[in-house]
Amino acid sequence: MEAKTPKDSRTIMTDMVLPGETNPINNLFGGELLARMDRAAGISARRHSRRIVVTASVNHVAFNRAIPLGSVVTVDAKVSRAFKSSMEIYIDVWIEDRESGVKAKANEAIYTFVAVDETGRPVRVPELVPETELEIERFQGALRRKQLSLVLAGKMKPNDATELKALFE
């Protein structure tokens, strides 16, 4: 199985916020944004693995900035790390100023997807080789995030979480 880079899985979805997608103060519903991010992350995971993928978890979501009605929203997703059968997908959400066209980061999220076969059993995915400084930073952070999740779920002993422990030494 040939290794891939994050750019191989990059998925960019751009759309406009319409009235039926907003709350009473005319900002995009959080759930609508979550659905958009889930779709982009799913496509990204599928591009990396070339398999059926399922959402395993939404590890982090930051709603840092409201997205008003009429905004042009871009969801930019790519695999940040691949494990055995799971992939962490890092998502950046950008909004474009209606008048100037300047783009600003509005939100971000981290999803985990698992590649499965036709019967739903997990299957191996290709290794990921980060290239840029940001990709390397996200790649390294992914292992710490995974270890933290495993420790919190009781599936890993804290003493075995070597990458996580290194942060406190």
N, C-alpha and C positions, 0 to 999 in steps of 0.2 A: 504494500500500500504506500503510495507516494505521498510525502509530506506536502502540506499546502501552506500558503501564507494568508494572513488576514485579508489581504486585498482580493483573494480568490472567492471569499464569501461575502464581500461587501454588498450590501443591499441599501439602496436609497429610494425612499418613497416620499413623493411630494404631493400635497393635496391642500385644499382650501377648507377652512372651517365654515360650515354652513349653519343656518339658523336651527335646524333640528338636532344639532350636535352640541348645543350650548345649554348652560344652566340659566337660572333667572337673571344673572348679572352679565349675560352674554359672553361668557368664557367657555371654552371647550370643556366638556365633561371629562373628569379624570378617567372614568371608565372607557370613554371613547379613545382617549390617548393610550390607555393600557392595551386596548384591542389593536390599535395601529402598531404599537411597539411589538406586540405578540406576533402579528403577521410578518412584520419585517424580520424579526428574530428567527421565526420559523423558516423563512426563505433563506436566510443566511446560514442557518444550521443545515438545511437541506443541500445548499450549494457546497458546503464543506464536506459533508458525509456522503452525498449522493444516495441517501437512504430516506425512508419514512422517518420523520422526527416528531416527537411529542414534547410538549412543555412539561418539564419536571418541577420547576420552581421559578418564582419571581423573587430574586434574592434582594433586590434593592430598587427602589424607585424614589426619585427626588423631584417633586413638583416645585421647582424653584421660581417659576415665573408663569403667571396666567397667560393663556393663549386666547386672545380676543376673537370674536366673530369677524370673519373676513380675512383672517391671517392666513398667510401661506406657511404651511408647516412642513418641515422636512425631517423625516426619521431616517437616521443613518446607523445601520447595524452591521457588525462584523464579529466573527468568532474571535474571542480574545485568548482562549486556551481550549485545547482538546485533551480529554482524559481517555479512559478506555472506551467507553461508549457515550459519555456525556460531553457536552460542549458548553462553555460559558460564552454568552453573547453580550457584548457591551453595546449599548444603544445611546446615541446622542440625539437630542431633539433640538432643532433650530427653528426660529421664526424669522420671517423676513419683514422688515419695516415696509409698510405699504407705499410710503412716499419715496424714501431714499434707496430702498432695495438692500440696505445693510442687514446682514444676518447676525443674529445673536443667539447664543445657546440658552435654551429655555428650561430644559429638563434632561435627565439621564436615567438610565435603568440598566440593570444586569439581570438577564434571564439565563436559566439553564435548560437545555434541551437534551434529550436522549435519542440516539438513533436506534431504530428497531427494525426487525424483519417483518414479514407479512403476518406472522403469528403474534407479534408484539414483544418478542424477546429482544433484549439489548444486543447490539452488534458493535464490533470495533469500528472506530473512526480513524481517519488519517491524523498523524501528528501535525501540530501547528508550529510553524517557524516564524516568530515575529521579526519584523524588519526595522521599523522606526523606533525612536526613543519611547514614544507614547505606547506603541504596541508592546514593547519589552516591559514597560512599567505595568501595563494591564495584565500581561502574561504572568509576571511574577506575583502580582497581587491576587490573581485567580487561585493560586495554590493555597495562599493564606486564607482566602475566603472559603474555599472548599473545606480546609481543615477546621475552621471555626464552625461551619455548619455541621460537620461530622461530630465534633466535640459536643456541641449544643444538643444534637440529636441522640447522644449517648452511643454513637457508633464508632467513636475513636476516643482513646484515653488522652487526656490533656498532655501527658508526658510524651506521647507519640507524635504530637503535632509540632514537629521540629521547626518548620518554617514560621509557624505562629509564635512559638516560644522565643525564636531569635529576635522578635520585635522587642521583647522585654528584657533582654540580656545586656 
